[in-house]
Each structure stands twice: as C-alpha cells, then as structure tokens.
Amino acid sequence: MKFYNKELSWLSFNERVLQEAADEAVPVIERMRFLGIFSSNMDEFFQVRVADVRRRIFFSQSPQERREQEQLMAQLQIKVNELQQKFDDILARVIVALREHHIHLLEPQQLSADEKQRLKFFFIEKVRRHVVPILVNDKINLANAIREDENYLCVEILNDKCKCYALIEVPADDMDRFIKLPTHGRSRDHKVLFLDDILQLNLDELFRGIVPFKRLRAFSFKMTRDAEYRPSDDIEQSILERMEEGLKQRIKADPVRLVYDKKMPDEMLVFLSEKLNLNRFDSLVAGGRYRNTRDFAKFPNYGKTSLEHPRQPALLHPKFFHHDNVFDAVRKSDILLYYPYHRFAHFTEFVRQAAYDPKVTRIAICIYRVAPNSRILHSLTDAVQNGKHVTVMVELQARFDEEANIEWAKELTEAGVHVSFGIHGLKVHSKLVLVHRQEGISERRYAVIGTGNFHEGTAQVYTDFSLFTCANELTADVERVFHYLDQPYRQHRFRELLVAPVNLRQRLTDYIDYEIEQAQLGNPAEIFLKVNNLVDDSLIVQLYRASRAGVKVRAIVRGMCALRAGVKDLSENIEVRSIVDRYLEHPRVYYFAHGGQAEVFIASADLMTRNLDFRVEVAAPVRDKDARTDVMQVLELQWRDRAKARLIDAEQTNPYVCDLNHRQQSSRRRRLLRSQTAIYRYFKRRGKDYDNID
C-alpha cells in the first residue's frame, strides 16, 4: 500500500495531542488544556472529515466505492472510540494530578450539605435566568431545535402517569464553565465544580410548579453537524448575500455524531438517536460524564505559576529597533520574523505606520482569518481617512470564519476600503501585504509575505514565518498576485514567487526532478520539507521516486501524512517526524539542495491537492543570508528534537524519536533537546549578534 489514509492519519495527529496530555513532564494545567485541544480538534474532524466520508458513502458511483467508504467509516469509528477511551483514562489521571496540587474537581456526591445549599442559592441568583428547558414532544423537530456542538443535558422526567424528556443547554456562553467554591480560612485547597453539575443538583428548581415529576435524572450529550454548505448560484444576489444564505444551511445540516455519557440509559439513547434522525453511518460515541471538553483548553490556573508553561516573552527584532521607522529598516535588508518568538507587534506597527505615512500611497492585503477586534483592519480604515487607496482581499469561505469575514467586508466597505473577494472557485489562502511608498522621484514597493494569518491572537500560539522585503523582484511578483486576483482571466507570469494554481505544482515538480538528476549523477541531493499536511498523491509518488534514486528526504509534518516513510524499495531514504508542543507548528518551508545552490522557500501552502490546485497560495524564496540562516537553524533544531518529536513511520504508531533505541521516562525527556525552547534561546542570542554587528 503506497498511501496511508488521510482521515486515519488525522486521527494519528490528534493522538499525538493526547500524548502531550498524558506526559507527566508537561505542567498539569497544560495537560488539562491539551485535553481541550484534543476535544476541539475532534469536533472539527467530525464536522469536516467524517461528514465528507459520510457524503461519499451516500453519493458513491459504484458498489465497490461504497464498500470502500463504508469500511473506512467503520475504521474511523473504531479509532475514535479507542481515542475516547484514552481521553477518559488520561482525564482521570490529570484530575488526580490536579488534586496533588490542591485543585479539586468535585462531583456532586463530594459536596457537603452546606456547599450544596450555597450552590442552590448561586443557581437561583446567577444561573437560572439563562436556562429555558426544551420539553420534547411530537411537534418538535429536535435536530433543528438544538445547537451544534453545544453541551446539553437530557432530563428524564418520571411521574405517576408517564415518562417524558426535556433538554437543557448548559449556558457556558453566558457564564464560566468552571465554578470555584469559596475558600475557607487558610485552606490551600481550591474546590472547582462544573457548571453542568450545578444544573444537575438543581433540576427540581427548574421544573417544580411547572412540570409535575416524581423523579428527575439527567445525562449529558452533544450533537455535531456536517459543516459543508453550498452558496446559492442565484446571479441576482451579491456574493455576500449568497454566502449568508449558504451559511444558514449549516445551522440545520445533517447530524453526523452524537457524543453521550456512557451511563445514559439505553432507552434514552434510542430516543435521542431517533429524534435526531441518526443512521448507521453516523457516529455514536460513549464518553465520560462531561461534554464540550474543548472548554478544558481555557482551564484556569488556580494554583502556582509552575503549573503552567513558564512565560516566554516575545522578542524585539533588533533590525527594526535601530531605525526610526519600519520602512528604513526593511530598505536596509530583508527581515524575517518567526512568531511567537518575535513580536507580532512589528507587523501591526508596519501597517499602522503605513496608514499615516505621507509617502505611502497604496496598501493591499489578503485576509483569511483575523482577530475579532483586529488592529490591522482598523489601521486600514484609518489609512482611507488619510487619503490612501486601500484594497483588502477578503476570503469569505475561510471555514468557521465566514460570518466574521462577511461582517468585516461590510465594515471595510462602509469605511471606503476597496473590498474584493478573489476568484470564483478558488480560496485565497495567500498571506500578503503590499505597500507603495513614494521616495523621491520614484515609487518603492514594500511587501510582507507570510506562512500564517495576520491574526493578533493566533500569532501568540502558532509558529509562523513572516518575511519583510522591498526587493524589487519579489515585490513586483507580489503586485502581480494582486493583479491576478483582480483579473484572473489574463495571463500572469511570476519570476520569483511560486503561486498556486499557476506554477507552484510544476515548480515543485521541477525542483524534485532536479534532485533526482543530481542523485543519479552521484552528487549530493537532499529535500527538507516542513508542512502541516502532506497528502497530495502525485507529489508523494515523486518523493518516492526521489527516495529510490538516492535523494535524502526529511519532512516535519504536523498533521496528516499520507506518505509511508521507511518502506523497503519504496521510501527507504525518507524520514518523517512530527512535533507537538506548547506552540502549534504552522509554517511551511521547502528546501532543495539544488546542486550546492540551495533553494529555500517559505509558503502558505501545504502539500495537499486543494492547496496546489484549488487555492491561491504563495511560496517565496528566502534570499537574504541572515533570513536563510534563521530558517535553516529552525529546521535543524527541530530535526534534532528529542523531547517532543515523534517518528511518523509507515503505520503511524507515533513513537517518540528519543524512544526508538531505549525507553525514556518522561522525567528524563525534560533534559533532552526541546526544539521550541532551543529556538527561543537561538533567537535571543541572534538578537545580541545583530546588536554587535550594528
């Protein structure tokens, strides 16, 4: 088998997230948060990937194709249930570890009578106003009545005459999910209760005097829907109207998963399954007592600071620090930032200064995801007030950010910004900014080319490269990308940039072919890739060819990897690793030895068919000597990681690299090279080097 299934590979990635939660070397609050990240990932997995498999079953073109997809769905369900069991076991261990640090996650039976009485008053005063039960009857379409991926209690109402059901949404949007009980005296203990349990304790307060009951009992569940939607093709509607109408489909899309408390009675489970119209291709996942464990990602630290990762303040880049404005700094040399090690404020300052610099005449930017109160977009509206021509390419189909981007598009348009929506049928995933600045009698272009979104929030937790340049060849190509977005029907030639879907696939193919030729001539040949996902069949086959020709191929892949590394007569010269740590590894880098004249690119594109053929993506060559050194040092430090690196072998069993020869204890792993920590130290030293040079 040449390829590893990408959906199963995605679950293998999420299993690596679980490994972080299980690792006792990780601070306990962070372990709890990794459980939340795992849960959030799993929600999206069902919304997107499982939903897609489900559609492929229903719309199969042949019995054989249908059988293959049904078999895949069965494999996915087995793996999901296995991971859910691991999750429950790890959560139990984390709760014990929290207790050792005087943080007690309590269940109702652990409360004293006095504490229950206090929580009753809390419920009446603070919680009850947010709760309106849904009394289930034959008139209610339950699948349409409940919200996707929200936490519900299904309440069994038993009286002398009959049994009926009600649903209660846990109001976590309106108040904290974790409720801390008051501390008495000098006690070091912190008692914490889930909001869900406060509801459980006070069910009678909700129903007394309204619905007769003899006994009440409740069990948690949540439902996940298919996230796919199809915008209208009505030419009478604007693209914004078509998108808004399409998004309404998601609210009532088909359910694809029901996650429920494994203690839920069979009769209640059957009732919910029938009411939600679930079929045999939908996943029923039994779990622990609590749903929406994605909220664990925001679990507060009630104890010592040592229970979290130590602070790692973002670094100032000296190349900016020694100049009066950002343009003087970039004009002297290209500047490469690596977030979150460097301050994202350097980028926001670039946009802010461009907004009022009298010499700046035009600003253009592509946005895919931005922060809720984006300083960047506010600066662009300020730029319009200062008489500058501002163009913002808004990608309306950025998954799960569609509504936010629609609102931004409206707000920017009202402010006088020229808003465009890219090319029909292609998502614009490029991370580009272009500024025109009048300097003397000529106009100079300044550009920022990134691997990640211009988002103040994610820049604190995602690693990404961002290249600031005024090199004429590069900035001319960036301008050509904006022309391409505006006029895709014309022919556009790019000299320096690799741009999907125009030339990126072909240029990557050419670079790999050149390495194969070099290996066949007996010359050194090497490819080093860092991506989020590696699943394009055509490129994988070409990497197999490179391996058989003797090309050394290294890859750091965070997520899905369909390539099966280390297989005899197929991929013996390929090694793939993955790193999961405190920061989400997000940049894309392509390195080719290229006969001793190494080519290094930073890119927005993963090696997926959708990125190479159905998105507008950009890969930029890194020519500046300092910038190239930094990129390669990051890659080599990550390759040497022995604390957080896993080997992605042919069967994706996720062994730690340090465990390949002998088993390491988690306490021992703390003393091994941890790339994210080593990279921070590297850039700290690097800053001092720049100071000495200047």
Disulfide bonds with the S-S distance in Angstrom:
none
